[in-house]
């Protein structure tokens, strides 16, 4: 089972460049999430999508946009990258079928903005 | 936003010994879910254990168990018979049962296992 697949694994951008992080899950999950992980700050929610067709802001949405393309795919876009967006990005998904269902994570994307 | 606090940035344990990682959270709700995730150097986030707030019994998964103290808003993770493969970052997470979709994470505890 592939689970949650993120691409790319690593990326280096220059300030001002744009890019899209891709995420796909094959578990038929309703909800999908984007987190960023920074040293000493844990994981912070950027955006999430409770179901296909809906998206909501998390704790740190500024500088990002998302698209829930279909039930499987949820992309994160940086329109004009800034050094403060250097981070490790995780996509996650979750079924709403069980109330105690956990997040299932992809392997992360390490992004460096110079 | 809910606050999840892990007050121990780093911990160490001798192989085969027991270690307890602390987690506290701030909530006014009575119905919620708590989770511990492990992140080894591979960066993969792995679910270790979960607890429903309505359950009084502490969750157990093999060598991993929790001490859930609802009144104290505390959710500590105990690792028994520590193994070298337990070395990782450990994150505590909270999710409300009512406002539902967001998971809130602590800042993590880095666990070193000494051979």
Interface residues (C-beta under 8 A of the other chain):
Chain A: X31 X33 X35 X40 X41 X42 X43 X44 X45 X48 X50 X56 X58 X59 X88 X90 X92 X99 X100 X102 X103 X105 X107 X108
Chain B: X1 X4 X6 X9 X33 X35 X42 X43 X44 X45 X47 X50 X52 X91 X93 X97 X101 X102 X103 X104 X105 X106 X107 X108
